[in-house]
Amino acid sequence: MQLGQRVYSGDDVQLLTASGLGILRGERVLFEGVSLTVAPGEAMVLRGPNGAGKTTLLRMLAGLTRPEAGRVNRGAALHWVGHRDGLKPNETPRTHLKLWAKAWGADADVDAILNDMGLSRPADVAARYLSAGQRRRAALARLMLETRPVWLLDEPFTALDAEGRDRVLAMVAGHRQGGGAVVAAVHGDAGFAASREMVL
Amino acid sequence: MSPAPILSAFRQALGEAWAGGAGALLPLGFFAGAAVLVPLGIGTEPGMLRAVGPGILWVSLALSSLVTLERIFQADVEDGALDLWLQTSAPVSAIAAAKTFAHWLTAGLPLALMSPVLALMFQAEAGTDLLSGALIYGLGGLAFFFWGGVGAALSATVRRGGLLIALIALPLYVPTAIFGSMAMSGAAGGDSAPLLLVASTLFSLALAPFAMAAALRLAAD
């Protein structure tokens, strides 16, 4: 993806809208009446204590969890990086990225992406031997395989070192410059200027 | 719709099966072990072995198909791959069918290929066509794996869901087991049994993927 190039035209386009979202977990209302809109270039940070429903809200936005109330309108393709990395124990970062590039029909330079993510050294090491931070990098590298306007990130900085964190921040900045949007659940300092914060 | 995600799911499932070391051989060992123990238990009288052989092989086949099914979807839930598969452009039912078929190729097909050898151990008559026997065990096994896949998808979020899979899948195995044994033993009405077996396998191939897809969406919910 070329940084700084506007990929999506028109700032009035909403990439993602949700209205009146609510969900039950067991007998308890986890949250209700959550509405949000995400426009190109925006970054929304979800905050709240553990168990407040940040992950559940993100999964609803991704279409993985069905809301008990309200609706989600997905106006654009999205990338999902959940708190589980999605790597198989015997997959290497290289085979992982190649598999998903093929599955998505994306024409990406996997070697360059591995290099960008600081994964060129462990590129051919099976995921079960990788550190949590290396697996996280491989999961986040999927974001670069294909240009998609919306990124949904659940705790993207978990297990990353300072350098990895900077890389992700640069990716987010480039994505927003190109007219993409990010919705992320983050603890502590987000590191990027959020255009909106939502406390659950 | 492009078939790329379906092919990727198939290839990943094949890779997973072989990466587990001897994991793919586990059903084969179970199948052979169960069949070999029976003659030791009931005695080696040839007429008796010939009579019970096909039935024993069907029971062993049904049980060995359950040995490794537990992991095919549960692992995807645990490592997060299921979330990614649910978001591809391909129908979830096609993804689930591709994964189950890959699993049958690595764990079920070897069982069918092994069956002629075991049939010989059960004193199969000299004139028996062992190869078409293997084909029949293969077709029946395919149905077992697809019905078992429904159980595996339904219990994907359940720890130690093996027993649950057996409870869900075994009733669905009944038609295949009946038609399969009839086809092999040449019992009364056995002429149409192979066709009925094919029909029950096609029925499972047509229905099971949609049941698996619904169950997998629930597992991710």
Contacts between the chains, C-beta under 8 A, distances in Angstrom:
chain1	res1	chain2	res2	distance
A	59	B	220	7.8
A	62	B	83	7.6
A	62	B	87	6.9
A	63	B	87	7.1
A	64	B	83	5.8
A	64	B	86	6.3
A	64	B	87	7.5
A	64	B	220	5.0
A	64	B	221	7.2
A	65	B	220	7.4
A	65	B	221	5.2
A	66	B	221	5.9
A	80	B	83	6.2
A	80	B	84	7.1
A	80	B	87	6.0
A	82	B	80	5.5
A	82	B	83	5.5
A	83	B	80	7.7
A	84	B	78	7.4
A	84	B	79	6.0
A	84	B	80	2.7
A	84	B	83	7.2
A	85	B	79	7.1
A	85	B	80	5.8
A	86	B	79	6.4
A	86	B	80	4.1
A	86	B	81	5.0
A	86	B	83	6.8
A	86	B	84	5.0
A	87	B	79	6.4
A	87	B	80	7.9
A	87	B	81	7.8
A	88	B	12	6.9
A	88	B	15	7.7
A	88	B	16	6.1
A	88	B	19	7.8
A	88	B	75	7.6
A	88	B	79	6.2
A	88	B	81	6.5
A	89	B	19	7.7
A	89	B	79	7.3
A	90	B	15	7.0
A	90	B	16	7.0
A	90	B	19	3.6
A	90	B	20	7.9
A	91	B	12	8.0
A	91	B	15	7.8
A	95	B	15	7.9
A	99	B	8	5.5
A	99	B	11	7.3
A	99	B	12	6.0
A	100	B	8	7.6
A	100	B	84	7.2
A	102	B	4	5.9
A	102	B	7	7.7
A	102	B	8	5.4
A	103	B	4	5.7
A	103	B	5	4.4
A	103	B	8	3.7
A	103	B	9	7.5
A	103	B	88	5.9
A	104	B	4	7.5
A	104	B	5	7.5
A	104	B	88	7.2
A	104	B	89	7.9
A	105	B	2	5.7
A	105	B	4	5.2
A	139	B	80	7.9
